[in-house]
Structure formats: structure tokens, C-alpha cells
Amino acid sequence: MFILKKLVSRFFLPLSLVIELLLLGIFLKKRRTKVILAGVAILYLFSFSPFGYLILRPLESQYVPISSSSLNKEVRWIVVLGGGSREDKSLTPEDRLGDASLKRLLEGVRLSRLLPQSRLVLSGGDYQGISPDALIMQQVALDQGVARDRIILETASWDTTDQAKFLRARLGQAPFYLVTSASHMTRAMRMFRRSGTQPIAAPTDFRAVWAPFQVTDFFPQAGTLVNTERAFYEYLGLCWGLIRGQI
């Protein structure tokens, strides 16, 4: 089911949808030009900066970052969800972590310094047979000065559903800071609450950041396409979670 979910979702991501539409146009005998032009127009829309902002912002605006003034000093657990990594062991641990994983980990380390009595729970396995995200995050955390005895690893999970299920036994009803990307936080919070735990949102890795519109924003941007794909991925994940009764 996990592999099926991964494969099927790829057909509904922005770039896949555009390619599917263009291929359809190539094989059509009638309305070929219109279909191909529609595919090009949709690709432009997905790469248009305001569109990327508008589609991603609703996900990222649900929760705000944790500041020193809003910090709950009674919390003793900080859970960091892995967000991908690379296997190349010739790279430093920092370079092996994906951007999302690195930003999440740095936020977890920041919170652990503000809460010196807390434990840092690093969560994330890998279904592809490479090093689990949690192990690589641990190496970076140690480099950042976090004591080894403050770190707890969860390396068996493949996705957020697994993470919520596997961490429930350790966390119980104790409140904890849940650190993940802002776009992923809505789905993660619902899944962890559904599992019976008490998460407190600590979002990071914000991508839909407001900036004044410029003339150059009329040009398509690869970064915007990444944001659009991130939004599509999360909306698909929310739909799947509702269908499966996970959120």
C-alpha cells in the first residue's frame, strides 16, 4: 500500500500533469494544438510566483514558529520528523540531509538549547535501503553540540503515519514539540493527534514568504514549481489521510 501510494501520487503532481497533457495533445488528431497550448499554459501557471504563493500559503499559515516568549518550558520532548536524505557517504552529514531535513533538525536543536532538560527525538527511516534520516540527523546534531544522551532515534518509520504510531508508546500523553516543515505541519498534527499523542506545532522551513511583486515575477521560476509541487503533495496527502481514516 505504501509503494502504491507513492507511485499513484506521482501521476497527480504538477509536472507529471503537464507532461500527461502534452502527451495527450501529441496523440490526439483533433484539438491537438489546443491541448498542447493548454499544457504549456498550465506549466506557466504552476511556475508563476503568485500562484505558488497562493496555493502553498494556506498550508503554512496554520501555525506560527515558536519564539522564546511563546516557549512552554514544561515540555520535555522535541520530535523532529525527517524529510529526506542522500546516501553518498563521501559528503558531510549536513550535505547528505535534504533541505527540509536540515532545516527541521536545526529548529529542533534550537529548541533543545532553549529547553536544556528536554530530549531530542529524531524520527525517520528509509524504505529504499539507504541510511535512515534519523541516523544522519543524529550526526549533524552531535556536530552542533547536542549531547548523545539527549538524543533518541526512531529509524523504522517510512512515513508520517508510521512516525505517529511508533512514537506513541514512548511519548504517551506528555506534550511535545513537533518539528516539521510548515507545509507539512497541518497533516502531521492531525495524524499525531489521531494517534492519541499531544503535539505542539513547531513549524519551520517556510517557503510561502510574502515579498513585493516585481516585474521579474512574470517569468516562470523553477523554485515556484517546487513550491507548487510541495503544495500538491500535501493536499494529496491530506486527501489520502481522510480516505484512510488517518486524520
LOTORKOL-109546 format. One record per residue (C-alpha): x, y, z; residue number from 1. Coordinates in pm, 1 decimal, always signed. Layout:
BEGIN
X Y Z NUM
...
This chain:
BEGIN
+0.0 +0.0 +0.0 1
+287.6 +237.9 +80.0 2
+457.3 +181.1 -256.6 3
+122.2 +206.7 -437.1 4
+54.3 +539.2 -266.8 5
+393.0 +671.6 -372.4 6
+351.3 +562.7 -733.3 7
-7.2 +681.5 -781.5 8
+60.1 +1022.6 -624.6 9
+335.0 +1089.8 -879.0 10
+77.0 +1095.3 -1158.9 11
-101.5 +1389.3 -991.1 12
+196.2 +1615.0 -921.1 13
+222.2 +1936.6 -1129.3 14
+498.4 +1842.0 -1372.0 15
+350.1 +1496.9 -1428.9 16
+10.1 +1650.3 -1504.9 17
+164.8 +1886.5 -1759.9 18
+358.4 +1607.0 -1932.0 19
+47.4 +1388.0 -1939.1 20
-148.2 +1670.8 -2100.6 21
+123.9 +1735.4 -2359.0 22
+145.4 +1366.1 -2446.1 23
-231.7 +1355.7 -2482.9 24
-211.5 +1650.1 -2722.2 25
+55.4 +1478.0 -2932.2 26
-158.1 +1167.7 -2983.2 27
-485.8 +1348.6 -3046.0 28
-592.2 +1401.6 -3403.4 29
-841.5 +1673.0 -3318.0 30
-778.5 +1972.7 -3090.2 31
-411.9 +1878.5 -3071.9 32
-293.0 +2238.9 -3076.3 33
-542.0 +2349.1 -2811.8 34
-448.6 +2068.4 -2575.7 35
-74.5 +2132.3 -2616.0 36
-123.6 +2506.5 -2561.7 37
-329.2 +2427.5 -2252.7 38
-42.6 +2216.8 -2121.2 39
+205.2 +2499.8 -2178.3 40
-30.2 +2749.9 -2012.2 41
-73.8 +2525.4 -1707.2 42
+303.7 +2480.5 -1681.1 43
+340.7 +2857.4 -1680.1 44
+70.7 +2889.4 -1414.2 45
+239.8 +2631.2 -1190.6 46
+568.7 +2824.7 -1228.1 47
+411.9 +3168.6 -1174.0 48
+532.0 +3312.4 -843.9 49
+197.4 +3446.6 -712.3 50
+26.8 +3113.6 -786.2 51
+291.0 +2919.4 -595.0 52
+248.4 +3155.8 -300.5 53
-131.4 +3141.8 -301.9 54
-153.2 +2762.6 -317.6 55
+111.4 +2698.6 -50.9 56
+30.3 +2979.3 +191.3 57
-292.2 +2825.3 +333.3 58
-92.1 +2523.5 +447.1 59
+189.8 +2725.9 +601.2 60
-27.8 +2982.8 +777.8 61
-196.8 +2737.1 +1015.4 62
+79.8 +2759.3 +1276.3 63
+348.5 +3011.7 +1372.5 64
+711.8 +2947.5 +1473.5 65
+798.3 +2900.3 +1840.6 66
+965.3 +3207.1 +1988.6 67
+1139.4 +3240.2 +2322.7 68
+837.5 +3430.5 +2454.5 69
+587.8 +3162.3 +2349.2 70
+803.8 +2871.5 +2464.2 71
+643.5 +2620.0 +2701.6 72
+924.9 +2548.1 +2943.9 73
+746.8 +2243.7 +3084.9 74
+789.2 +2047.7 +2761.6 75
+1044.9 +1767.8 +2785.9 76
+1029.0 +1617.8 +2436.5 77
+1118.8 +1763.4 +2096.1 78
+1029.8 +1544.3 +1798.9 79
+1194.9 +1617.2 +1464.1 80
+1048.1 +1444.2 +1157.5 81
+1294.4 +1353.3 +883.2 82
+1234.1 +1498.3 +538.7 83
+1470.1 +1307.2 +311.9 84
+1842.2 +1249.1 +269.6 85
+2104.8 +1120.6 +26.2 86
+2322.0 +810.3 +58.9 87
+2654.6 +943.9 -73.9 88
+2884.1 +890.3 +225.2 89
+3160.5 +1099.6 +69.0 90
+2950.6 +1405.8 +158.4 91
+2934.0 +1563.8 +500.9 92
+2626.7 +1473.4 +709.7 93
+2498.8 +1827.9 +653.5 94
+2516.0 +1780.8 +275.4 95
+2360.0 +1435.6 +293.2 96
+2047.4 +1573.9 +457.7 97
+1783.5 +1718.5 +226.9 98
+1698.3 +2086.2 +271.0 99
+1380.0 +2005.7 +461.9 100
+1554.7 +1762.2 +697.2 101
+1835.8 +2005.9 +768.3 102
+1603.4 +2295.7 +846.8 103
+1387.1 +2077.5 +1068.2 104
+1688.1 +1949.0 +1257.2 105
+1832.2 +2297.4 +1311.6 106
+1497.5 +2408.3 +1455.6 107
+1495.5 +2105.5 +1683.7 108
+1848.0 +2185.7 +1801.9 109
+1746.1 +2548.4 +1864.1 110
+1453.4 +2438.3 +2077.9 111
+1670.6 +2187.2 +2264.5 112
+1904.3 +2470.1 +2364.1 113
+1611.2 +2672.5 +2493.8 114
+1490.2 +2365.2 +2684.5 115
+1807.8 +2213.2 +2836.2 116
+1609.2 +1943.6 +3022.2 117
+1444.2 +1814.2 +2705.8 118
+1522.7 +1508.4 +2493.0 119
+1557.0 +1532.6 +2115.2 120
+1368.0 +1258.4 +1930.0 121
+1488.1 +1217.8 +1570.6 122
+1241.3 +1023.1 +1359.6 123
+1276.6 +886.3 +1007.6 124
+1365.9 +556.5 +843.7 125
+1406.6 +477.7 +475.2 126
+1224.7 +231.0 +251.8 127
+1492.5 +245.0 -21.0 128
+1758.2 +60.6 +175.4 129
+1984.3 +359.8 +244.9 130
+2078.5 +521.2 +574.9 131
+1773.0 +630.6 +777.3 132
+1717.8 +1005.1 +802.1 133
+1733.6 +981.1 +1181.5 134
+2090.3 +845.2 +1179.8 135
+2217.9 +1124.2 +956.6 136
+2032.9 +1386.6 +1160.9 137
+2197.8 +1245.8 +1471.9 138
+2543.1 +1301.6 +1323.2 139
+2459.3 +1664.7 +1248.4 140
+2305.5 +1715.5 +1593.2 141
+2621.1 +1581.7 +1757.7 142
+2829.7 +1817.8 +1543.7 143
+2606.4 +2100.2 +1667.0 144
+2694.8 +2018.1 +2027.5 145
+2389.5 +1817.9 +2134.2 146
+2489.2 +1556.6 +2391.1 147
+2445.9 +1198.4 +2272.9 148
+2245.8 +1101.1 +2582.2 149
+1983.7 +1364.8 +2494.2 150
+1913.6 +1207.5 +2153.3 151
+1661.9 +930.3 +2090.0 152
+1633.2 +768.1 +1747.2 153
+1332.8 +623.5 +1566.1 154
+1456.3 +461.3 +1243.7 155
+1176.4 +219.3 +1147.2 156
+914.0 +457.1 +1005.4 157
+852.4 +507.1 +633.7 158
+605.6 +795.3 +650.6 159
+423.6 +1029.4 +888.3 160
+161.3 +768.7 +974.8 161
+434.5 +532.5 +1092.4 162
+606.9 +807.2 +1288.2 163
+289.3 +890.2 +1479.1 164
+224.3 +522.9 +1552.7 165
+579.3 +430.0 +1654.8 166
+631.8 +734.0 +1879.8 167
+302.4 +698.0 +2065.7 168
+439.4 +432.0 +2301.6 169
+736.5 +646.7 +2404.9 170
+562.1 +983.8 +2427.5 171
+232.4 +874.6 +2579.4 172
+24.8 +1174.0 +2688.4 173
+323.0 +1400.5 +2752.6 174
+314.4 +1723.3 +2548.9 175
+595.8 +1759.1 +2297.2 176
+711.7 +1999.3 +2031.4 177
+657.9 +1856.8 +1684.7 178
+909.7 +1997.9 +1437.6 179
+846.0 +1964.1 +1065.9 180
+814.0 +2181.9 +755.8 181
+536.9 +2441.3 +776.1 182
+363.8 +2296.9 +468.3 183
+361.9 +1950.1 +626.7 184
+253.3 +2062.3 +973.0 185
-124.5 +2051.2 +919.3 186
-115.5 +1685.6 +812.2 187
+142.1 +1588.1 +1075.9 188
-53.9 +1749.3 +1360.6 189
-374.4 +1572.9 +1259.5 190
-202.4 +1236.6 +1235.6 191
-25.2 +1267.9 +1569.9 192
-342.1 +1383.6 +1743.5 193
-531.7 +1096.3 +1584.8 194
-270.7 +857.3 +1727.5 195
-354.5 +983.0 +2077.6 196
-48.1 +1199.0 +2144.2 197
-26.8 +1565.8 +2247.6 198
+183.1 +1753.2 +1987.3 199
+258.0 +2125.0 +1994.9 200
+332.1 +2262.6 +1648.2 201
+683.2 +2400.0 +1593.7 202
+689.3 +2472.8 +1218.9 203
+997.8 +2560.8 +1019.2 204
+1113.1 +2555.7 +655.0 205
+864.3 +2823.4 +544.1 206
+853.6 +2863.8 +165.8 207
+549.1 +3083.6 +100.5 208
+707.1 +3404.1 +230.2 209
+548.7 +3732.6 +125.4 210
+756.0 +3968.5 -90.0 211
+651.8 +4269.1 -302.5 212
+561.7 +4171.1 -657.4 213
+830.6 +4251.6 -914.4 214
+829.9 +4257.3 -1293.0 215
+1062.4 +3954.5 -1296.6 216
+790.0 +3753.6 -1121.2 217
+607.1 +3735.8 -1455.1 218
+877.6 +3494.8 -1571.5 219
+837.5 +3125.4 -1481.1 220
+1060.3 +3011.4 -1195.3 221
+1179.3 +2662.5 -1109.7 222
+1160.8 +2746.9 -740.2 223
+793.4 +2831.3 -773.6 224
+730.7 +2499.4 -947.4 225
+891.7 +2328.7 -645.5 226
+654.9 +2518.1 -412.7 227
+355.7 +2420.8 -624.4 228
+462.7 +2056.8 -614.9 229
+506.5 +2077.6 -237.8 230
+150.8 +2208.7 -203.8 231
+7.6 +1941.9 -435.6 232
+191.6 +1671.7 -241.0 233
+45.8 +1788.1 +88.3 234
-308.9 +1829.5 -42.9 235
-289.3 +1478.6 -189.7 236
-157.2 +1355.3 +145.5 237
-448.3 +1515.8 +329.1 238
-696.7 +1355.4 +88.9 239
-530.9 +1015.7 +129.7 240
-530.1 +1054.0 +508.0 241
-901.7 +1130.7 +509.5 242
-977.7 +830.6 +286.3 243
-771.6 +601.2 +508.1 244
-907.7 +745.9 +832.9 245
-563.3 +859.0 +946.2 246
-650.2 +1223.5 +1015.5 247
